[in-house]
Amino acid sequence: MRQLRGQERVITANRQTSWAFADAFVAEDEALHWARDRARDAGLRSVSPGTGAALRLLAATTDAKAVAEIGTGTGVSGLYLLHGMRPDGVLTTVDPEPERQQFAREAFRAAGFAANRARFIPGRALDVLPRLADGGYDLVFCDGDRLESLDCLAESLRLLRPGGLVCFEGVFADGRTVDSAAQPAEVLRLRELLRAVRESQELMSTLLPVGDGLLCAVRRG
């Protein structure tokens, strides 16, 4: 990706092994395995254990009470977020497919979370997010349509309190983001997202090499 500054390092076999070890380091319970199986059956891609653990840690670090999630899936990322949030925290999760949310609801219940710990809203992210409260969230996790990434970033900045976190999953796009070959529109949009976050005066950002890339940024106070 030419827009990114600095030298891109070649990913060696040793580094790939290290990433695999980082994912294997995370122990997952039965509820997570069940949610992963449902995602696999539906042909959905879940966050990796390493990405999930990073989300759990970030939720815990921010002492998150209110989290918004774009892309419920079958509940894998939601489980990690709930495990990191405060015991009285509420996860608001948005997905255009209500049947996926039903799987997530079952997974949350199996993990021991009370029904009032999660608010499920079916619908497109850009239709739902404008209805959520300004400055009412500690963390926003985006794992939805990559073509909507920039719009979701704008909505996330409105939703976050000062000091809150926004995270985007899948920004490596299986290595295509840094590939100089011609790329589809969704990869070009990810490049625009990375540039916008990096250059924003409102954000302090980092790119974590877990899973398929986790872009994280804190909204400055």
Residue pairs with C-beta under 8 A, 6 or more apart in sequence:
1 8
1 177
1 178
1 191
1 194
2 180
3 191
3 194
3 195
4 178
4 194
4 198
8 178
19 50
19 209
19 210
22 50
22 210
23 48
23 49
23 50
23 210
23 211
24 49
25 49
25 50
25 53
26 49
26 50
26 52
26 53
28 36
28 49
28 52
29 111
30 110
31 79
31 107
31 108
31 110
31 111
32 52
32 76
32 79
32 80
32 107
32 111
34 106
34 107
34 110
35 46
35 73
35 74
35 75
35 76
35 79
35 103
35 104
35 107
36 46
36 74
36 76
38 74
38 75
38 103
38 107
39 45
39 46
39 73
39 74
39 76
40 46
42 74
42 100
42 103
44 73
44 74
44 100
46 73
46 74
46 76
46 77
47 55
47 76
47 77
47 80
47 143
47 169
47 211
48 210
48 211
48 212
50 210
50 211
51 77
51 169
51 210
51 211
51 212
51 214
52 76
52 77
52 79
52 80
53 80
53 210
54 208
54 210
54 214
55 77
55 80
55 81
55 84
55 141
55 167
55 214
56 80
56 81
56 83
56 84
57 84
58 84
58 139
58 165
58 167
58 216
59 67
59 80
59 81
59 83
59 84
59 85
59 89
59 138
59 139
60 84
60 85
62 138
62 139
62 163
62 164
62 165
63 86
63 138
64 81
64 84
64 85
64 86
64 89
64 138
64 139
65 85
65 86
65 88
65 89
65 90
65 138
66 89
66 90
66 92
66 136
66 137
66 138
67 81
67 85
67 89
67 90
67 91
67 92
67 137
67 138
67 139
67 140
67 141
68 92
68 93
68 94
68 129
68 132
68 137
68 139
68 140
68 141
68 156
68 159
69 77
69 78
69 81
69 91
69 92
69 93
69 94
69 140
69 141
69 143
70 94
70 125
70 129
70 140
70 141
70 142
70 143
70 144
70 152
71 77
71 94
71 95
71 125
71 141
71 142
71 143
71 144
72 78
72 93
72 94
72 95
72 100
72 101
72 104
72 120
73 95
73 100
73 104
73 143
74 100
74 103
74 104
74 107
75 103
75 104
75 105
75 106
75 107
75 108
76 107
77 141
77 143
77 169
78 91
78 93
78 104
78 107
78 108
78 118
79 107
79 108
79 111
81 91
81 139
81 141
82 89
82 91
82 108
82 111
82 113
82 117
82 118
83 111
85 91
89 117
90 116
90 117
90 118
90 119
91 117
91 118
91 119
92 118
92 119
92 121
92 132
92 137
93 101
93 104
93 118
93 119
93 120
93 121
94 121
94 122
94 123
94 125
94 128
94 129
94 144
95 101
95 120
95 122
96 122
96 123
96 124
97 122
98 122
101 120
101 122
104 118
104 120
105 115
105 118
105 120
108 117
108 118
109 115
121 128
125 142
125 144
125 145
125 148
125 152
125 155
126 148
126 151
126 152
126 155
129 152
129 155
129 156
129 159
130 155
132 159
133 159
134 158
134 159
135 158
135 159
135 160
135 161
135 162
136 159
136 161
137 159
137 160
137 161
137 164
138 160
138 161
138 164
138 165
139 160
139 164
139 165
139 166
139 167
140 156
140 159
140 160
140 164
140 165
140 166
140 167
141 166
141 167
141 169
142 149
142 152
142 153
142 156
142 166
142 167
142 168
142 169
143 168
143 169
143 170
144 152
146 170
146 173
146 186
146 187
146 189
146 190
147 185
147 186
147 189
149 168
149 189
149 190
149 192
149 193
150 189
150 192
150 193
150 196
152 168
153 166
153 168
153 193
153 196
153 197
156 166
157 166
157 202
157 203
157 219
160 166
160 219
161 219
162 219
162 220
162 221
163 218
163 219
163 220
163 221
164 218
164 219
165 216
165 217
165 218
165 219
166 203
166 216
166 217
166 219
167 214
167 215
167 216
167 217
168 193
168 197
168 214
168 215
169 211
169 212
169 213
169 214
170 190
170 211
170 212
170 213
171 177
171 190
171 193
171 194
171 207
171 212
171 213
171 214
171 215
172 178
172 209
172 212
172 213
173 183
173 186
173 187
173 190
173 212
173 213
174 212
176 183
176 187
177 183
177 187
177 190
177 191
177 194
177 213
193 215
194 207
194 215
197 203
197 205
197 215
197 217
198 205
200 217
201 220
202 219
202 220
203 217
203 218
203 219
203 220
204 217
204 218
204 220
205 215
205 216
205 217
205 218
206 215
206 216
206 217
207 213
207 214
207 215
207 216
208 214
208 215
208 216
